[in-house]
């Protein structure tokens, strides 16, 4: 092979980027920056030229300005989604144009970069976009997975695959125990950031007075006890994904600071005078209704619109009862491996009993029920008699309990009511005692005392 043929092959194999802009100076700057990243570039001054080039040539990324002589860059984003959905497109927006950025992301843009261009931010954006098209995600066996073949799960998988090809913030809604963190991990593992860190944060489990230090880090000597510099959770997710679980539990002062992280992509550690650039993708989740909290002025509307660019709803288990047998067998297989024992079996009558139950605690409750049943069964076969479910009857009010109480049993009934309230709070907070105490309106020490007294542990 001649030197010219080798150079031609190398040129063809380099990733190609289409730059759509009518400003010659910006085109020259972008072309020079991309060539230094060993990328091929093609330029288009308007939408018409961009359409023609995309139809006739393969590209790995399209970078477009908003204002073009014959239309808007958002029109190109929409056109690419319809005609070349596999092509990531990033939008150049005017500085501070939050509405335009959000509209671009909702239309399917991979990401956006603001003017004046920060070349460091631009390089990271391009790296992520090229990495997205470099190869498929790892095989299913090495990744977390969603179990079930129902229509709601098929739709959820399709949405996960779609949003994984974007850098847009995603809010995951759904009841407690449905697997919202699993969905967040799947988005991360299927996207361009899969080789970087996935940092999950339970926003309801961090004491309010420590939140700023935990999220943003601090400098040595910035407050009593700060004996060394500390990196925050946001910085720990640099280049990867930050998952904010139970984001509705963030106090208002932290919501203001988080908004700046999402909007400006900067953080300022406690005790630091200047801000630092961060490159993280924000995913969030909560079992509460953010829309209702915004209406009650308990959650900032501007933050809501920034983290809720794309919403994914995780269906409850009662919305997909046909998936219960598959989930049950997967859980039992995992329990068997954990105990170094053969995979337990489950009888048809036990499966029928599970499928007829509403599972208010969703998949997490199903896992607990099966683990309890496995402990009760002999010979590795779970039958209906081993399945212990919560009563389907509507729980009585405290007054009803007292009315039907036997003489002298009032104390016992009050303890039952208290035990039930504590257990519900612990389940809702994933057994985080600090968060459960806050939910119950008592101190951590008081909750710990009641747990011990009632024999809950």
Long-range contacts (C-beta under 8 A, 24 or more apart in sequence): 11-40, 14-38, 14-39, 14-40, 15-39, 15-40, 15-60, 15-61, 15-130, 15-133, 16-40, 16-41, 16-42, 16-57, 16-58, 16-59, 16-60, 16-61, 17-41, 17-42, 17-59, 17-60, 17-61, 17-62, 17-63, 17-126, 18-42, 18-43, 18-44, 18-50, 18-53, 18-54, 18-59, 18-61, 18-62, 18-63, 19-43, 19-44, 19-63, 19-64, 20-44, 20-45, 20-46, 20-47, 20-49, 20-50, 20-62, 20-63, 20-64, 20-65, 20-68, 20-73, 20-76, 21-45, 21-64, 21-65, 21-68, 21-92, 22-46, 22-65, 22-67, 22-68, 22-69, 23-65, 26-65, 26-117, 29-117, 30-63, 30-117, 30-122, 33-119, 33-122, 33-123, 34-126, 37-123, 37-126, 37-127, 39-126, 39-130, 45-69, 46-70, 46-71, 47-71, 47-75, 47-76, 50-76, 51-76, 51-79, 54-80, 54-83, 54-84, 54-87, 55-83, 59-87, 60-87, 60-88, 60-129, 60-130, 60-133, 61-87, 61-88, 61-89, 61-90, 61-110, 61-126, 61-129, 61-130, 61-133, 62-87, 62-88, 62-89, 62-90, 63-89, 63-90, 63-92, 63-126, 64-89, 64-90, 64-91, 64-92, 65-91, 65-92, 66-91, 66-92, 66-93, 66-94, 66-97, 66-100, 73-104, 74-100, 74-103, 74-104, 74-107, 77-104, 77-107, 77-108, 77-109, 78-107, 78-108, 80-108, 81-107, 81-108, 86-133, 88-129, 88-132, 88-133, 88-165, 90-125, 90-126, 90-129, 92-117, 98-263, 98-306, 102-305, 102-306, 102-309, 105-166, 105-167, 105-168, 105-169, 105-309, 105-310, 106-168, 106-309, 106-310, 108-166, 109-166, 109-168, 110-165, 110-166, 110-167, 111-166, 111-167, 111-168, 118-277, 120-277, 121-265, 121-277, 121-279, 124-239, 124-279, 125-167, 128-167, 128-192, 128-193, 129-192, 131-192, 131-195, 132-165, 132-191, 132-192, 137-164, 137-189, 137-190, 137-191, 137-194, 138-189, 138-194, 143-186, 143-189, 143-190, 144-182, 144-185, 144-186, 144-189, 145-186, 146-179, 146-182, 146-183, 146-186, 147-323, 147-326, 147-327, 147-330, 148-320, 148-322, 148-323, 148-326, 148-327, 149-322, 149-323, 149-326, 150-315, 150-320, 150-322, 150-323, 151-320, 152-315, 152-319, 152-320, 153-315, 153-320, 153-323, 156-183, 156-312, 156-314, 156-315, 159-312, 160-186, 160-187, 160-190, 160-312, 161-190, 163-187, 163-310, 163-312, 164-190, 164-191, 165-191, 166-191, 166-310, 167-192, 167-281, 168-309, 168-310, 169-262, 169-281, 169-282, 169-283, 169-284, 169-306, 169-307, 169-308, 169-309, 169-310, 170-283, 170-284, 170-309, 170-310, 170-311, 170-312, 171-247, 171-283, 171-284, 171-285, 171-286, 171-290, 171-307, 171-308, 171-309, 171-310, 171-311, 171-312, 172-283, 172-284, 172-285, 172-311, 172-312, 172-313, 172-314, 173-285, 173-286, 173-287, 173-289, 173-290, 173-311, 173-312, 173-313, 173-314, 174-285, 174-287, 174-313, 174-314, 174-315, 174-316, 175-287, 175-314, 175-316, 175-362, 176-287, 176-361, 176-362, 176-364, 176-427, 176-428, 177-317, 177-361, 177-362, 177-363, 177-364, 177-365, 178-314, 178-315, 178-316, 178-317, 178-362, 178-363, 179-314, 179-362, 179-363, 180-245, 180-285, 180-287, 180-314, 181-243, 181-245, 181-285, 183-285, 183-312, 183-314, 184-241, 184-243, 184-245, 184-283, 184-285, 185-243, 187-241, 187-283, 188-240, 188-241, 188-243, 188-281, 188-283, 191-241, 191-281, 193-239, 193-240, 193-241, 193-281, 196-237, 196-238, 196-239, 196-240, 196-241, 197-236, 197-237, 197-238, 197-239, 197-240, 197-241, 198-237, 198-240, 198-241, 198-243, 199-233, 199-236, 199-237, 199-240, 199-241, 199-242, 199-243, 200-243, 200-245, 201-233, 201-242, 201-243, 201-244, 201-245, 202-245, 202-246, 202-430, 202-432, 202-435, 203-244, 203-245, 203-246, 203-247, 203-248, 203-249, 203-250, 204-246, 204-249, 204-429, 204-432, 204-435, 204-438, 205-429, 205-432, 205-434, 205-435, 207-434, 208-251, 211-250, 211-251, 211-254, 212-254, 212-257, 212-270, 213-270, 215-254, 215-257, 215-258, 215-267, 216-257, 216-267, 216-268, 216-269, 216-270, 217-267, 217-269, 217-270, 218-269, 218-270, 218-271, 219-269, 219-270, 219-271, 219-272, 220-271, 221-271, 222-269, 222-270, 222-271, 222-272, 223-270, 223-271, 226-270, 226-271, 229-269, 230-269, 232-267, 232-269, 234-261, 234-267, 234-278, 234-280, 235-267, 235-276, 235-278, 237-280, 238-278, 238-279, 238-280, 239-279, 239-280, 240-280, 240-281, 241-280, 241-281, 241-282, 241-283, 242-280, 242-281, 242-282, 242-283, 243-283, 243-284, 243-285, 244-282, 244-283, 244-284, 244-285, 244-307, 245-284, 245-285, 245-286, 246-285, 246-286, 246-287, 247-284, 247-285, 247-286, 247-290, 247-307, 248-286, 248-288, 248-290, 248-293, 248-298, 248-299, 249-286, 249-435, 252-298, 252-300, 255-299, 255-300, 255-303, 256-300, 256-303, 258-303, 259-300, 259-302, 259-303, 259-306, 262-303, 262-306, 262-307, 263-306, 282-307, 287-428, 316-359, 316-362, 317-359, 317-362, 317-363, 317-366, 318-358, 318-359, 321-355, 322-355, 324-351, 324-354, 324-355, 324-366, 325-351, 325-354, 325-355, 327-363, 327-366, 328-354, 328-366, 328-370, 331-366, 331-367, 331-370, 331-371, 332-370, 332-374, 332-382, 335-370, 335-371, 335-374, 341-380, 342-380, 344-374, 344-377, 344-380, 344-381, 344-382, 345-380, 345-381, 345-382, 346-370, 346-381, 346-382, 347-381, 347-382, 347-383, 347-384, 349-383, 349-384, 350-382, 350-383, 350-384, 350-386, 350-387, 352-384, 353-384, 353-387, 353-389, 354-387, 357-389, 357-392, 358-392, 360-390, 361-427, 364-427, 395-420, 415-454, 418-450, 418-454, 419-454, 419-456, 422-447, 422-450, 422-451, 422-454, 422-456, 423-456, 426-456
